[in-house]
């Protein structure tokens, strides 16, 4: 119990998928719980609840974040994109289309987090950010080729218990080529 005069909750405004949502939250509420339990945005999944599986991955200001480790109050005023906000004007995003076309899922539980991570992977690669698999990290080297090894490394924070990794890698590569990223090696 909090000492007298110290509040443990407050009203916050979250910017989610282009809409503002004002809600009272306990300061200890995770973004994941606010999304799922308070706003009924259940596409973001609760997997391990420890930041290990990536099922709860969302985009915050365009960068991926595991929402189970992010406090809702810390996300106030930031742009949050969940899987529900990825499709635009009734059309699937090229990443979503590639996941469907290439069977980048099996049970589908991890798919929302995989797709949000894939969106960030494509943006990070296009911006020239290196990964642990990047051989030449010098800025003048430019973006590394988006090889299957690069994709696997960049997506490594997202687990698929069904083992759809081969199809996920292919889907990310296809989507990257469709949104203008330069894929250097075909993915078999």
C-alpha positions in Angstrom: 0.0 0.0 0.0 1.3 3.4 -1.0 2.0 6.0 1.8 -0.7 8.6 2.2 -0.6 11.3 -0.5 1.3 9.2 -3.0 -0.7 8.1 -6.0 0.0 4.7 -7.7 -2.2 5.4 -10.7 -3.0 8.1 -13.2 -4.8 8.8 -16.4 -2.6 8.5 -19.5 -3.1 9.0 -23.2 -1.7 6.5 -25.5 -1.4 7.1 -29.3 -2.1 3.7 -30.8 -2.5 3.0 -34.5 -3.3 6.6 -35.2 -5.9 7.0 -32.4 -5.7 8.5 -29.0 -6.8 6.5 -26.0 -7.1 8.0 -22.5 -7.3 5.5 -19.7 -6.6 5.3 -16.0 -3.8 2.8 -15.2 -1.8 1.6 -12.3 1.8 2.8 -12.7 2.9 -0.8 -12.7 0.7 -1.8 -15.7 2.7 -3.0 -18.7 1.9 -1.7 -22.2 1.0 -5.3 -23.1 -1.6 -5.5 -20.4 -3.0 -2.0 -21.2 -3.3 -3.0 -24.9 -4.9 -6.4 -24.3 -6.9 -5.9 -21.1 -7.8 -2.3 -21.2 -8.1 -1.5 -24.9 -9.1 -4.9 -26.3 -6.2 -4.9 -28.8 -5.6 -8.6 -28.5 -3.5 -9.1 -31.6 -0.4 -8.5 -29.4 0.1 -11.8 -27.7 1.3 -12.6 -24.2 3.9 -15.3 -24.5 6.6 -15.5 -21.8 5.9 -12.2 -20.1 9.6 -11.9 -19.6 10.8 -10.3 -22.9 12.3 -13.5 -24.2 9.9 -14.7 -26.9 8.9 -11.6 -28.9 5.2 -12.5 -29.2 4.3 -9.1 -27.7 6.4 -7.1 -30.1 4.9 -3.7 -31.1 6.4 -0.7 -32.7 7.0 2.4 -30.6 8.0 5.5 -32.6 8.8 3.0 -35.4 11.2 0.9 -33.4 10.3 -2.6 -32.1 9.8 -3.1 -28.4 8.6 -6.0 -26.3 5.5 -4.6 -24.7 5.6 -7.0 -21.7 8.7 -5.1 -20.4 7.4 -1.6 -21.3 5.4 0.3 -18.7 2.2 1.9 -20.2 3.0 5.2 -18.5 6.4 5.2 -20.2 4.7 4.9 -23.6 2.5 8.0 -23.1 2.9 10.5 -26.0 4.7 8.0 -28.2 3.4 6.5 -31.4 2.5 2.9 -30.9 1.7 0.5 -33.7 0.2 -2.9 -33.0 -0.6 -5.6 -35.5 -4.1 -4.1 -35.8 -2.6 -0.9 -37.2 -0.3 -2.5 -39.8 -2.9 -2.9 -42.7 -3.9 0.4 -44.3 -7.2 1.2 -45.9 -8.3 -2.4 -45.9 -5.2 -3.6 -47.6 -2.6 -5.9 -46.0 0.9 -4.5 -45.7 3.4 -6.2 -48.0 4.9 -7.9 -45.0 1.5 -9.4 -44.0 0.9 -10.4 -47.7 4.3 -12.2 -47.8 3.6 -14.1 -44.5 0.3 -15.3 -45.9 1.6 -16.1 -49.4 4.7 -18.0 -48.1 3.1 -19.6 -45.0 5.2 -17.6 -42.6 3.2 -19.0 -39.7 1.7 -22.2 -38.5 -0.4 -21.8 -35.3 -0.2 -18.0 -35.8 0.3 -17.2 -32.1 3.7 -15.5 -32.7 2.8 -14.0 -36.1 1.7 -10.5 -34.9 5.1 -10.1 -33.1 7.0 -11.6 -36.0 5.3 -9.1 -38.4 6.0 -6.1 -36.2 9.6 -7.2 -36.0 9.8 -7.8 -39.7 8.6 -4.2 -40.3 11.3 -2.9 -38.1 14.0 -5.2 -39.6 13.2 -3.9 -43.1 13.4 -0.3 -41.9 16.6 -0.9 -39.9 18.3 -2.6 -42.9 17.2 0.2 -45.3 18.7 2.7 -42.9 22.0 0.9 -43.0 22.0 -0.4 -39.4 24.4 -3.3 -39.0 23.5 -6.5 -37.1 25.7 -9.0 -35.3 25.8 -10.9 -38.6 27.0 -7.9 -40.6 30.5 -8.5 -41.9 31.5 -4.9 -42.7 30.1 -2.5 -40.2 31.9 0.6 -41.5 29.4 3.4 -42.4 30.9 3.8 -45.8 30.2 0.1 -46.6 26.5 0.9 -46.8 23.7 -1.4 -45.9 24.8 -5.1 -45.8 23.2 -7.5 -48.2 19.9 -8.7 -46.7 20.9 -12.4 -46.8 19.1 -15.2 -45.0 21.7 -15.0 -42.3 21.1 -11.2 -41.8 17.4 -11.8 -41.6 17.7 -14.7 -39.1 20.0 -12.6 -36.9 17.7 -9.5 -37.1 14.6 -11.6 -36.3 16.3 -13.7 -33.6 14.3 -12.0 -30.8 11.1 -13.6 -32.0 10.6 -17.3 -31.3 8.3 -19.5 -33.3 7.5 -22.7 -31.3 6.1 -24.3 -34.5 9.3 -23.8 -36.3 8.2 -21.8 -39.3 11.5 -20.0 -39.5 12.3 -20.9 -43.1 9.1 -19.5 -44.3 9.4 -16.4 -42.1 12.9 -15.7 -43.5 11.5 -16.0 -47.1 8.5 -13.8 -46.2 10.8 -11.0 -44.8 13.0 -11.2 -47.8 10.1 -11.0 -50.2 8.5 -8.1 -48.3 11.8 -6.2 -48.2 12.1 -6.5 -52.0 8.5 -5.3 -52.4 8.9 -2.2 -50.2 12.1 -1.2 -52.0 14.8 -2.6 -49.8 17.7 -4.1 -51.7 17.8 -7.8 -51.2 21.2 -9.0 -52.6 20.8 -12.8 -52.4 17.7 -14.8 -53.2 16.3 -16.8 -50.3 15.8 -20.4 -51.2 
